[in-house]
Amino acid sequence: MKMKYVILFIGLLLFSCKSPEARRPVTQESGSYINEAVERNRKIVAKEEAQIQKIIETDTMRNYISSANGFWYYYNKKDTTAAKTPKFGDVVEFDYNLKTLGGRVIYTDDEIAPRTYAIDQEELFSGLRQGLKLMKEGETVTFLFPSHKAFGYYGDKKRIGADVPLISTVTLIDISEAPEANQENNN
């Protein structure tokens, strides 16, 4: 009887030592979908930037500035005396609107209403988040955002569709220091 268990134990050891084999996928993709998506996005960006450049070329009354973040802007009202721009965590109050490149109003500043935003700590589309950091209190700036700096492929799921470049006129009403900075100054 003991011999039976010994043989069974040896048999289990021999068959259980086999390492598991990796399963192979049934189909293999070559990555062509990703390459097609990249090419599609390049064409969209080039088309939108050409539209923006056409606006800039035809508008000789304003001095457009190209930002390092991939959008363009001009000052409606510039403050040359103030030096303070918002930093990480600062709370800003601002007013803005959103229009298509053709000038059709999507959201008026009254619909959006003045809003507060903690710099880089809340959700806001990337172009506006980066644009606010360029502004000083009391300034009004008009931004031209390609769709990848606005709401991108998904839009806002309300009035802004996929891949819509935007114009936004923003007024920075107030900059308040980050709450942590205020506590440090009081100590």
C-alpha positions in Angstrom: 0.0 0.0 0.0 2.8 2.4 0.8 4.5 1.6 -2.5 1.3 2.7 -4.2 1.5 6.2 -2.5 5.2 6.5 -3.3 4.6 5.8 -7.0 1.7 8.2 -7.1 3.8 10.9 -5.4 6.7 10.5 -7.8 4.2 10.6 -10.8 2.8 13.9 -9.4 6.2 15.4 -9.1 7.2 14.5 -12.7 4.0 15.9 -14.2 3.7 18.9 -12.1 7.1 20.3 -12.8 6.2 21.3 -16.3 6.3 25.1 -16.6 3.2 26.9 -18.0 3.3 27.9 -21.7 2.3 31.4 -22.8 -0.9 31.5 -24.9 -0.6 33.1 -28.3 -3.1 35.6 -29.6 -5.5 34.3 -32.2 -4.9 37.3 -34.4 -2.0 39.7 -34.4 -2.4 43.4 -35.2 0.5 45.3 -36.9 -0.2 48.6 -35.2 -1.6 50.1 -38.3 -4.6 51.5 -36.4 -2.3 53.6 -34.3 -0.3 54.8 -37.3 -3.6 55.8 -39.1 -4.8 57.7 -36.0 -1.5 59.6 -35.8 -1.7 60.5 -39.4 -5.3 61.6 -39.1 -4.5 63.8 -36.1 -1.5 65.4 -38.0 -3.9 66.3 -40.8 -6.4 67.8 -38.4 -3.8 69.9 -36.6 -2.3 71.1 -39.9 -5.8 72.1 -41.2 -6.7 74.0 -38.0 -3.4 75.8 -37.8 -3.9 76.9 -41.5 -7.3 78.3 -40.6 -5.8 80.1 -37.6 -2.9 81.5 -39.7 -5.4 82.8 -42.3 -7.3 84.6 -39.5 -4.0 86.1 -38.3 -2.9 87.2 -41.8 -6.2 88.9 -42.6 -6.5 90.7 -39.2 -3.8 93.4 -39.6 -5.2 95.5 -36.7 -4.0 93.2 -33.9 -0.6 91.9 -32.8 -0.9 88.1 -32.5 1.5 86.2 -30.2 2.3 82.5 -30.7 2.5 80.8 -27.4 5.0 78.0 -26.6 2.0 75.9 -25.7 0.5 75.7 -29.2 -2.1 78.4 -29.4 -2.2 82.1 -30.4 -3.4 85.2 -28.6 -3.7 88.9 -28.6 -4.3 91.5 -25.9 -7.6 93.4 -25.9 -6.6 95.1 -22.7 -3.0 94.8 -21.4 -1.6 95.9 -18.0 2.0 97.0 -18.4 2.4 97.9 -14.7 1.4 94.7 -12.9 4.0 91.9 -12.7 2.0 89.1 -11.0 0.7 86.2 -13.0 -1.1 83.2 -11.5 1.1 80.4 -10.1 0.2 76.8 -9.1 -2.6 76.8 -6.5 -3.5 80.4 -6.8 -7.2 81.0 -7.1 -8.3 83.1 -10.0 -11.6 84.6 -10.9 -12.2 85.1 -14.6 -14.8 85.6 -17.2 -14.8 84.1 -20.7 -16.7 83.1 -23.8 -16.3 80.5 -26.5 -16.8 80.9 -30.2 -15.9 79.0 -33.4 -13.2 80.3 -35.6 -15.9 81.7 -37.9 -17.2 83.8 -35.0 -20.4 81.8 -34.1 -21.0 82.1 -30.4 -21.1 78.7 -28.6 -21.2 80.0 -25.0 -21.5 83.6 -24.0 -19.7 85.0 -20.9 -23.2 85.4 -19.3 -23.9 81.6 -19.7 -20.6 80.7 -18.2 -20.6 83.5 -15.6 -17.5 84.6 -13.7 -15.9 81.5 -12.5 -13.2 80.7 -10.0 -10.4 78.2 -10.6 -7.5 77.0 -8.6 -4.5 77.0 -11.1 -3.6 73.4 -12.1 -5.8 71.9 -9.4 -9.2 71.7 -11.1 -10.5 70.5 -14.5 -10.3 73.1 -17.3 -9.4 72.5 -20.9 -5.7 72.7 -21.4 -5.5 75.8 -23.6 -7.5 77.9 -21.2 -5.5 76.5 -18.2 -2.2 77.5 -19.9 -3.6 80.9 -21.2 -4.6 82.0 -17.7 -1.1 81.6 -16.5 0.1 84.2 -19.1 -2.4 86.8 -17.9 -2.2 89.5 -15.2 -5.1 90.8 -13.1 -7.4 93.1 -15.1 -6.2 92.0 -18.5 -8.5 90.8 -21.3 -6.9 88.5 -23.9 -8.4 86.7 -26.9 -7.1 83.2 -27.5 -7.2 81.1 -30.7 -7.1 77.4 -29.7 -6.7 74.5 -32.1 -9.0 71.7 -31.1 -6.3 69.7 -29.3 -5.9 72.6 -26.9 -9.6 73.0 -26.5 -12.0 70.1 -26.2 -10.3 67.8 -28.7 -11.8 64.7 -30.2 -14.7 64.4 -27.7 -16.0 67.9 -27.6 -17.9 69.0 -24.4 -20.7 66.6 -25.2 -23.1 69.5 -25.3 -22.6 72.3 -27.8 -19.0 71.7 -28.9 -18.4 68.8 -31.3 -15.3 66.8 -32.1 -12.2 68.6 -33.3 -13.6 72.1 -33.1 -11.0 74.9 -32.8 -12.1 77.8 -30.6 -11.7 81.5 -30.0 -12.1 82.6 -26.4 -12.0 86.1 -25.0 -10.9 85.9 -21.3 -10.9 88.6 -18.7 -8.8 87.9 -15.5 -10.7 89.6 -12.8 -8.8 88.6 -9.7 -5.8 86.6 -8.5 -5.7 85.3 -4.9 -2.6 83.5 -3.6 -2.8 79.8 -2.9 -4.4 79.1 0.6 -1.1 77.4 1.7 0.9 80.6 0.8 -1.5 82.7 2.9 -1.0 80.5 5.9 2.8 80.6 5.5 2.7 84.4 5.4 0.6 84.6 8.6 3.0 82.4 10.6 
